[in-house]
Amino acid sequence: MKCKICKAEAIVALRSHNAAFCPQCYKEFFSRQVARGIESQKLFTRDERVLVALSGGKDSLALMLELSLQGYNVTGLHIDLAIPVSSAAARGVVERFCAKHDLKLMVKEMAAEGLPIPAVKDRLNRPVCSACGKIKRHFFNKVALDEGFDALATGHNLDDEVARLFSNTLRWDTAYLSDQGPGLDSEHGFSRKVKPLWRLSEFETANYAFLMGIENHYAPCPYSPGASFTVLKGLMQNLEAAMPGRKLDFYQGFLARGRPVFARREAEEGVQLAPCTLCGYPTSSGESCGVCRIRAALLNEG
C-alpha cells in the first residue's frame, strides 16, 4: 500500500477519502482537515485567545497540540472532578502533556468549589453523568468569560457530532437541533463554543495522536457504564463501514439544510433566560441555575 501523496509506504488507509498515507503525509492531511474545519465555519482567528477544554483524552490533547502548531493562541483548561484514581490519572496526563509541549494550562478543582463528583453522585442517587456534564460546562463557560477568552474549544470529533445529531433526531429535539454545529456564537451569558475537529473521525484523531506520540488518559469513567452514545456510535460505524464517507455527508447536509430550519423555528418560539441570582450563569429554570442547586443540596446535606 502506497501513500497517495508521496508514494512511500503507507501506514494509514482511509476508505472515506479513498486514500492511504505515510506518517508525514498523514500528519499534513490531519492539519489540513483541522484548518479547513476552522476556516470554512469561521470558528476563530490567530488574533483571538482560545481556551481548550482538556479532559486528558486523545481528542482534546490532539486538538490542543495541532492548534498550537498552527500558530493559534491557546490555553488549556482541565476540570479536576475529584473522582478517586480516575481524576488524578487524567490530570497527570494533562499536566505532563502541557509541560512537554510548553503549553499554558489552567486547572479548576471541583473539590475546592464544593462540587466533588463522588459527593454529587451520592447525593443524587441516580446516574451522575447529566449533573457532571452540567458542572463541567458551567465551569468551562465561567472561566472562558471571566478570563476574557474569545472562544472555548472542545475536542468533539465527527463521530461525537454525528452520534449527537442522531440522538437529537431520534427525539426530534428542536432546541438542540437548532444550535448543533461546529460553532455557536456567544450570547445571553454564554461564551462562543467551537469544535475544530468536526471533520475528523475518532479513528483519524487516534492515528494522529499515536503518530505525534501523545500520551492520553483512556480509562473510561467509573461512573458512566453503558452510555447511550456508545450504542449510537456503533450504529453509525456500521453504516460508515458499508458506505464510506456517509457520516461526513450526513453531518454537512444537516449544517447546510437542516440546522437553519430548526434555528428559525427555535428563534420564533424563543427561550427565556435569566441570570442565576447566586452566580450569574444563564438559566431557564427559576432563580438559581442547576449547578448552584446541586451545590446547595450538598451544603444542606453536610
C-alpha positions as CSV (number, residue, x, y, z in Angstrom):
1,M,0.0,0.0,0.0
2,K,1.5,3.3,-1.2
3,C,1.0,6.8,0.1
4,K,-1.4,8.8,-2.1
5,I,0.8,11.9,-1.9
6,C,4.4,10.8,-1.9
7,K,4.1,7.1,-2.9
8,A,6.1,6.0,0.2
9,E,5.0,3.1,2.3
10,A,1.6,3.9,3.7
11,I,0.5,3.1,7.3
12,V,-3.0,4.6,7.4
13,A,-5.8,3.8,5.0
14,L,-9.0,5.9,4.9
15,R,-11.8,4.5,2.9
16,S,-13.9,7.6,3.3
17,H,-11.2,9.6,1.4
18,N,-10.2,6.7,-0.9
19,A,-6.6,7.3,0.2
20,A,-3.7,6.0,2.2
21,F,-0.9,8.0,3.8
22,C,2.7,7.6,5.1
23,P,3.2,9.1,8.6
24,Q,4.3,12.6,7.5
25,C,1.7,12.9,4.8
26,Y,-1.0,11.8,7.3
27,K,0.0,14.5,9.8
28,E,-0.3,17.0,6.9
29,F,-3.7,15.6,6.0
30,F,-4.9,15.9,9.6
31,S,-3.6,19.5,9.7
32,R,-5.4,20.4,6.5
33,Q,-8.7,19.0,7.8
34,V,-8.4,21.0,11.0
35,A,-7.6,24.2,9.1
36,R,-10.4,23.6,6.7
37,G,-12.9,23.0,9.5
38,I,-11.8,26.2,11.2
39,E,-11.8,28.4,8.1
40,S,-15.0,27.0,6.4
41,Q,-17.0,27.7,9.6
42,K,-15.1,30.9,10.6
43,L,-14.6,29.5,14.1
44,F,-11.8,31.8,15.2
45,T,-8.6,33.6,14.1
46,R,-5.0,33.7,15.2
47,D,-5.6,37.1,16.7
48,E,-8.1,35.6,19.2
49,R,-7.5,33.8,22.5
50,V,-8.8,30.3,22.6
51,L,-9.5,28.2,25.7
52,V,-9.2,24.5,25.0
53,A,-11.1,22.1,27.3
54,L,-8.6,19.3,28.1
55,S,-10.0,16.1,29.5
56,G,-6.8,14.1,29.1
57,G,-8.3,12.0,26.2
58,K,-6.7,11.8,22.8
59,D,-9.1,14.2,21.1
60,S,-8.7,17.2,23.3
61,L,-4.9,16.7,23.5
62,A,-4.6,16.3,19.8
63,L,-6.6,19.4,19.3
64,M,-4.5,21.4,21.7
65,L,-1.3,20.3,20.1
66,E,-2.4,20.9,16.5
67,L,-3.8,24.4,17.2
68,S,-0.5,25.4,18.8
69,L,1.4,24.0,15.9
70,Q,-0.8,26.1,13.5
71,G,0.0,29.2,15.4
72,Y,-3.2,29.8,17.4
73,N,-3.1,31.4,20.8
74,V,-4.3,28.5,23.0
75,T,-4.6,27.9,26.7
76,G,-5.7,24.6,28.2
77,L,-8.3,24.2,31.0
78,H,-8.6,20.9,32.9
79,I,-11.5,20.3,35.3
80,D,-10.4,18.0,38.2
81,L,-13.6,16.1,39.1
82,A,-12.1,14.6,42.3
83,I,-13.1,11.1,41.3
84,P,-10.8,8.6,43.1
85,V,-7.9,7.3,41.0
86,S,-9.5,8.4,37.7
87,S,-9.2,12.1,38.2
88,A,-5.6,12.0,39.4
89,A,-4.6,9.9,36.4
90,A,-6.3,12.3,33.9
91,R,-4.9,15.4,35.5
92,G,-1.4,13.9,35.5
93,V,-1.7,13.2,31.8
94,V,-2.8,16.7,31.0
95,E,-0.1,18.3,33.2
96,R,2.7,16.2,31.6
97,F,1.4,16.9,28.1
98,C,1.3,20.7,28.6
99,A,4.8,20.7,30.3
100,K,6.3,18.6,27.5
101,H,5.0,21.0,24.8
102,D,5.3,24.2,26.8
103,L,1.6,24.9,26.6
104,K,-0.3,27.1,29.1
105,L,-2.6,25.3,31.4
106,M,-5.3,26.2,34.0
107,V,-6.8,23.6,36.4
108,K,-10.1,24.0,38.2
109,E,-10.7,21.7,41.1
110,M,-14.3,20.7,41.8
111,A,-13.4,19.7,45.4
112,A,-12.4,23.4,46.1
113,E,-15.7,24.5,44.5
114,G,-17.7,22.3,46.8
115,L,-18.7,20.0,43.9
116,P,-16.6,16.8,44.1
117,I,-18.4,14.4,41.7
118,P,-18.4,11.4,44.2
119,A,-20.4,13.6,46.7
120,V,-22.7,14.7,43.8
121,K,-23.3,11.1,42.9
122,D,-24.1,10.1,46.4
123,R,-26.5,13.0,46.8
124,L,-28.4,12.4,43.6
125,N,-29.0,8.7,44.0
126,R,-29.2,8.4,40.2
127,P,-26.8,8.3,37.2
128,V,-24.5,11.2,37.7
129,C,-23.5,11.8,34.0
130,S,-26.0,14.6,33.4
131,A,-25.0,16.5,36.5
132,C,-21.3,16.0,35.8
133,G,-21.7,17.3,32.3
134,K,-23.7,20.3,33.6
135,I,-21.0,21.1,36.1
136,K,-18.1,20.9,33.6
137,R,-20.0,23.1,31.0
138,H,-20.7,25.6,33.8
139,F,-17.0,26.0,34.7
140,F,-15.7,25.9,31.1
141,N,-18.0,28.7,30.3
142,K,-17.3,30.6,33.5
143,V,-13.5,30.5,33.1
144,A,-13.8,31.4,29.4
145,L,-15.8,34.5,30.2
146,D,-14.0,35.5,33.5
147,E,-10.6,35.3,31.8
148,G,-11.6,37.1,28.6
149,F,-11.1,34.3,26.1
150,D,-12.7,34.8,22.7
151,A,-13.7,31.1,22.2
152,L,-14.0,27.9,24.1
153,A,-12.8,24.9,22.0
154,T,-13.6,21.3,22.7
155,G,-12.3,18.1,21.2
156,H,-15.6,16.7,19.8
157,N,-14.9,14.8,16.6
158,L,-17.1,13.8,13.7
159,D,-18.2,10.6,15.5
160,D,-19.3,12.6,18.6
161,E,-21.2,15.1,16.5
162,V,-22.9,12.5,14.3
163,A,-23.9,10.5,17.4
164,R,-25.3,13.6,19.0
165,L,-27.2,14.6,15.8
166,F,-28.6,11.0,15.5
167,S,-29.8,11.1,19.2
168,N,-31.3,14.6,18.8
169,T,-33.1,13.5,15.6
170,L,-34.5,10.3,17.2
171,R,-36.1,12.6,19.8
172,W,-36.8,15.4,17.4
173,D,-35.3,17.7,20.0
174,T,-35.6,21.0,18.1
175,A,-33.9,23.1,20.8
176,Y,-30.7,21.0,20.4
177,L,-31.0,20.6,16.7
178,S,-31.3,24.4,16.3
179,D,-27.8,25.1,17.7
180,Q,-25.8,21.9,17.0
181,G,-22.8,22.6,14.9
182,P,-19.0,23.3,14.9
183,G,-19.6,26.8,16.1
184,L,-22.0,28.5,18.4
185,D,-21.8,32.3,18.9
186,S,-21.6,33.9,22.3
187,E,-24.9,35.2,23.6
188,H,-27.0,35.5,26.8
189,G,-24.0,35.0,29.1
190,F,-22.6,32.0,27.1
191,S,-19.1,32.0,25.6
192,R,-18.5,31.2,21.9
193,K,-18.1,27.5,21.6
194,V,-16.1,25.8,18.8
195,K,-15.3,22.3,17.7
196,P,-12.4,22.4,15.3
197,L,-12.2,18.5,14.9
198,W,-15.7,18.3,13.4
199,R,-14.4,17.0,10.0
200,L,-12.2,14.2,11.6
201,S,-13.4,10.8,12.8
202,E,-12.3,9.3,16.1
203,F,-10.1,6.8,14.2
204,E,-8.4,9.7,12.3
205,T,-7.8,11.6,15.5
206,A,-6.4,8.4,17.2
207,N,-4.0,7.9,14.4
208,Y,-2.7,11.5,14.7
209,A,-2.3,11.1,18.5
210,F,-0.3,7.9,18.0
211,L,1.9,9.4,15.3
212,M,2.6,12.5,17.4
213,G,3.4,10.4,20.5
214,I,0.6,11.8,22.6
215,E,0.1,10.1,25.9
216,N,-3.5,10.1,26.8
217,H,-5.9,9.0,29.5
218,Y,-8.0,6.2,28.0
219,A,-9.7,4.5,31.0
220,P,-13.5,5.0,30.9
221,C,-15.1,7.0,33.7
222,P,-16.1,4.5,36.5
223,Y,-19.4,6.3,36.9
224,S,-20.6,6.0,33.3
225,P,-21.1,2.4,32.2
226,G,-23.4,1.7,29.2
227,A,-23.6,5.3,28.0
228,S,-26.2,5.6,25.2
229,F,-23.7,7.4,22.9
230,T,-21.6,4.2,22.7
231,V,-24.6,2.4,21.1
232,L,-25.3,5.3,18.7
233,K,-21.7,5.5,17.6
234,G,-21.7,1.8,16.9
235,L,-24.7,2.1,14.7
236,M,-23.1,4.9,12.7
237,Q,-19.8,3.0,12.5
238,N,-21.7,0.1,10.9
239,L,-23.2,2.5,8.4
240,E,-19.8,4.0,7.6
241,A,-18.3,0.6,7.0
242,A,-21.0,-0.2,4.5
243,M,-21.0,3.3,2.9
244,P,-17.6,5.1,3.4
245,G,-18.0,8.9,3.8
246,R,-21.6,8.8,4.8
247,K,-21.0,10.2,8.3
248,L,-19.4,13.4,7.0
249,D,-22.1,13.8,4.2
250,F,-24.8,13.4,6.8
251,Y,-23.4,16.0,9.1
252,Q,-22.5,18.5,6.4
253,G,-26.0,18.1,4.9
254,F,-27.5,18.9,8.3
255,L,-25.4,22.0,8.7
256,A,-26.4,23.2,5.2
257,R,-30.0,22.3,5.1
258,G,-31.3,21.1,8.5
259,R,-29.8,23.4,11.1
260,P,-31.1,26.7,9.5
261,V,-34.7,25.3,9.6
262,F,-34.5,24.3,13.2
263,A,-32.8,27.6,14.1
264,R,-35.6,29.7,12.6
265,R,-38.2,27.7,14.4
266,E,-36.4,28.0,17.8
267,A,-36.0,31.7,17.2
268,E,-39.7,32.1,16.7
269,E,-40.6,30.1,19.8
270,G,-37.9,31.7,21.9
271,V,-36.3,30.6,25.2
272,Q,-36.4,32.9,28.2
273,L,-33.1,33.0,30.0
274,A,-32.2,35.0,33.1
275,P,-29.0,35.2,35.2
276,C,-28.8,32.9,38.2
277,T,-29.3,35.0,41.3
278,L,-26.3,33.3,43.0
279,C,-23.6,33.1,40.3
280,G,-25.0,34.9,37.3
281,Y,-24.9,31.9,35.0
282,P,-27.8,31.9,32.4
283,T,-30.7,29.7,33.4
284,S,-34.2,29.0,32.3
285,S,-35.2,27.0,35.4
286,G,-36.0,29.6,38.1
287,E,-33.9,31.9,40.1
288,S,-30.9,29.6,40.6
289,C,-29.0,27.5,38.0
290,G,-28.7,23.8,38.1
291,V,-25.1,23.9,39.4
292,C,-26.0,26.2,42.3
293,R,-28.9,24.0,43.2
294,I,-26.5,21.0,43.3
295,R,-24.1,22.9,45.5
296,A,-26.9,23.9,47.8
297,A,-28.0,20.3,48.1
298,L,-24.5,19.2,49.1
299,L,-24.2,22.0,51.7
300,N,-27.6,21.2,53.2
301,E,-26.6,17.5,53.4
302,G,-23.4,18.5,55.2
